[in-house]
Amino acid sequence: METLPSKHGEAIRRIVEHMKQRPGPLLEVLHAIQAELGYVPPAAVPLVAEGLNLSRAEVHGVASFYHYFRSSPPGAHTVNVCRAESCQAVGGEALAAHVRQRLGVDFHETTPDGRYSLEPVYCLGNCACSPAVMIDGRLHGRVTPERFDALLSEADRKR
Amino acid sequence: MTFTVYVPRDAGALSLGAGEVAHAIAREATRRGLELRLIRNGSRGAYWLEPLVEVATSHGRTAYGPVSVGDVPGLFDAGFLSGGAHPLSLGLTEAIPWLASQQRLTFTRVGVVDPASVADYVVHGGYQGLRQALAMSPEAIVQAVTGSGLRGRGGAAFPTGIKWKTVLEQPAGQKYVTCNADEGDSGTFSDRMLMEGDPLSLIEGMTIAAVAVGATQGYIYLRAEYPHANRALNEAIGAAYQARYLGTDVMGSGKRFELEVRLGAGAYICGEETSMLESLEGKRGEVRVRPPLPAIKGLFGRPTIVNNVVTLATVPTILHRGAEHYAGYGMGKSRGTLPIQLAGNIRRGGLVERAFGLTLRELLYDYGGGSASGRPLRAVQVGGPLGAYISASQFDTLVDYEALGSIGALLGHGGIVAFDDTVDMARMARYAMEFCAIESCGKCTPCRIGSTRGMEVIDRIIQGEETEGNVRRLEELCDLMVQGSLCGLGGMAPFPVQSALRHFRGDFTARVRH
């Protein structure tokens, strides 16, 4: 297991300490860790387990159950492409193929230069404006391959 | 003079540029030395007109849309702030036929009010229902909900009043009201629209539920894919606390109700109520075996109401205007109104709230305007990824619980996804199995293993391998999953597959061998 930079360890202990009195706190704690570090490092599991008085297996079991929690750091930009039926009905699969080709990675992967992480999502609730894509938490509707390229350049300029 | 302009902050409107349009309008007004009151409302639900900009005029609110940033200077030149004529003008918002013909009871304020303002909510009839409820006995509140005929809008369609009655009858002690806001079905967005556009109606509905059953703590379990709804809910909860509609002394009644939002983490299964409760407890979202029912042993083992967003947000109007008023809409056992969501390959997609009793054809063509691509519609999927596919020959079916049930389909959460004649139904069937495999919680074998085997069998069918035998194996597998799964995910994932086989068999059998 990777070793945790000491400032990450401190952040995790602080989060656990802050939240441990809440009812059923584990999901909340994992959300807070990912919000701060961008992912839930595997080395965080024993710290969280100790702080919440749970077994490591329980913490790992929860962190790995939910698709939203990452176990590796995300790229500078996260691209979520909706793969559900409504988007499929208006070219979602062709858009997904374009995005994969454009970024040069498959779903659940990060580009080698660390610029982009590509993740699937099963419905963004924007089904009257399909196909939908989310880039760095910003939702976009009626996305064509051309529009995706423009949105990606825009995201690039921001960082 | 101050002009009032409305530009939606609804996620769907923002996805089409409403944020940029709002900025452009504010900038242009400053440049011209005009004073603006810019209100960020929810969406009216007519997404083909988004971004839909409204201005308050002496005749009422006037709409322009769809507005892009480039249109903004021209709109100012045309005097749109006073309702001036412009090619994008749609006239009075409430007179737009697509909206005017709707019967909005649950969505009456969505797109109208400032979602973050308690004062605006109250001006538009908000908190009248809670006021009524606080003057009633718990039994009378439950009786009103039962009498309205309201059934769970999340998909299970269980009578809401009966669920509440069970919780009320449990011995006093810690009870919970939870809202299932894990709206994961593709083609549905009514929960999202409501939470972003009128979150206080959900908060009021939950408070009424709490008063009815004696609960003091509420949780809204919201999917992580809805960051805009998360912000809108937290803003509204903060405002409700400040105005003492939440907290230790709700509306001066001496009753206490605390409410918070808890985020899910991208697991579709957590829309299943027992799995949602596990997740709220901070555990893996694995389905519980029933009994006991959540109404008896729910969150942290205590009696718990679990209702969908739309269900709870409908409660205030029932208490305010009476059970008979609500039950006066609809037909048969499907009482009241249903917020239907038109999605996929459809020209005029969006939210249509009408009394039960419309046909699919009316929804798809009169409201939807047919396909977005201009090609003939071939199939629709109603009720999300576990819902059946319905062929064009069945478009005269009524959209209510019983009529859809009678053709082997289900209404679910009221989402309709339209497909034109380019759709390959064998691939859609494969997707149904793939989705089940990705989202299975893994607790029971028919769902966990069956979905993967289903995917493999359909792959062989698509490859044209031993079609007849593989179609038979697929049908047997579907039967097994329906009969043997623990919950609705594995038990219903075969519905789209079976219906595709029934109505579009040629898509499976006429494959060319590769």
Chai-1 contact restraints between the chains, C-beta under 6 A:
chainA,res_idxA,chainB,res_idxB,connection_type,confidence,min_distance_angstrom,max_distance_angstrom,comment,restraint_id
A,G24,B,E281,contact,1.0,0.0,6.0,A-B,restraint_1
A,G24,B,G282,contact,1.0,0.0,6.0,A-B,restraint_2
A,P25,B,G282,contact,1.0,0.0,6.0,A-B,restraint_3
A,L26,B,G282,contact,1.0,0.0,6.0,A-B,restraint_4
A,L27,B,G282,contact,1.0,0.0,6.0,A-B,restraint_5
A,H31,B,L263,contact,1.0,0.0,6.0,A-B,restraint_6
A,G61,B,R284,contact,1.0,0.0,6.0,A-B,restraint_7
A,V62,B,R284,contact,1.0,0.0,6.0,A-B,restraint_8
A,F65,B,R284,contact,1.0,0.0,6.0,A-B,restraint_9
A,Y66,B,A265,contact,1.0,0.0,6.0,A-B,restraint_10
A,Y66,B,G266,contact,1.0,0.0,6.0,A-B,restraint_11
A,Y66,B,A267,contact,1.0,0.0,6.0,A-B,restraint_12
A,H67,B,G266,contact,1.0,0.0,6.0,A-B,restraint_13
A,Y68,B,A224,contact,1.0,0.0,6.0,A-B,restraint_14
A,Y68,B,A265,contact,1.0,0.0,6.0,A-B,restraint_15
A,Y68,B,G266,contact,1.0,0.0,6.0,A-B,restraint_16
A,F69,B,A265,contact,1.0,0.0,6.0,A-B,restraint_17
A,A84,B,S186,contact,1.0,0.0,6.0,A-B,restraint_18
A,E85,B,S186,contact,1.0,0.0,6.0,A-B,restraint_19
A,E85,B,Q381,contact,1.0,0.0,6.0,A-B,restraint_20
A,E85,B,V417,contact,1.0,0.0,6.0,A-B,restraint_21
A,S86,B,S186,contact,1.0,0.0,6.0,A-B,restraint_22
A,S86,B,G187,contact,1.0,0.0,6.0,A-B,restraint_23
A,S86,B,A343,contact,1.0,0.0,6.0,A-B,restraint_24
A,S86,B,G344,contact,1.0,0.0,6.0,A-B,restraint_25
A,S86,B,V417,contact,1.0,0.0,6.0,A-B,restraint_26
A,A89,B,G344,contact,1.0,0.0,6.0,A-B,restraint_27
A,A89,B,N345,contact,1.0,0.0,6.0,A-B,restraint_28
A,A89,B,V417,contact,1.0,0.0,6.0,A-B,restraint_29
A,A89,B,F419,contact,1.0,0.0,6.0,A-B,restraint_30
A,V90,B,N345,contact,1.0,0.0,6.0,A-B,restraint_31
A,C123,B,G184,contact,1.0,0.0,6.0,A-B,restraint_32
A,C123,B,S186,contact,1.0,0.0,6.0,A-B,restraint_33
A,L124,B,E225,contact,1.0,0.0,6.0,A-B,restraint_34
A,G125,B,F189,contact,1.0,0.0,6.0,A-B,restraint_35
A,G125,B,R192,contact,1.0,0.0,6.0,A-B,restraint_36
A,N126,B,G12,contact,1.0,0.0,6.0,A-B,restraint_37
A,N126,B,S15,contact,1.0,0.0,6.0,A-B,restraint_38
A,C127,B,G187,contact,1.0,0.0,6.0,A-B,restraint_39
A,C127,B,F189,contact,1.0,0.0,6.0,A-B,restraint_40
A,C127,B,A343,contact,1.0,0.0,6.0,A-B,restraint_41
A,A128,B,Y47,contact,1.0,0.0,6.0,A-B,restraint_42
A,A128,B,A343,contact,1.0,0.0,6.0,A-B,restraint_43
A,A128,B,G349,contact,1.0,0.0,6.0,A-B,restraint_44
A,A128,B,G350,contact,1.0,0.0,6.0,A-B,restraint_45
A,C129,B,G12,contact,1.0,0.0,6.0,A-B,restraint_46
A,C129,B,S15,contact,1.0,0.0,6.0,A-B,restraint_47
A,C129,B,Y47,contact,1.0,0.0,6.0,A-B,restraint_48
A,G137,B,P227,contact,1.0,0.0,6.0,A-B,restraint_49
A,L139,B,A11,contact,1.0,0.0,6.0,A-B,restraint_50
A,L139,B,S15,contact,1.0,0.0,6.0,A-B,restraint_51
A,H140,B,S15,contact,1.0,0.0,6.0,A-B,restraint_52
A,G141,B,S15,contact,1.0,0.0,6.0,A-B,restraint_53
A,G141,B,L16,contact,1.0,0.0,6.0,A-B,restraint_54
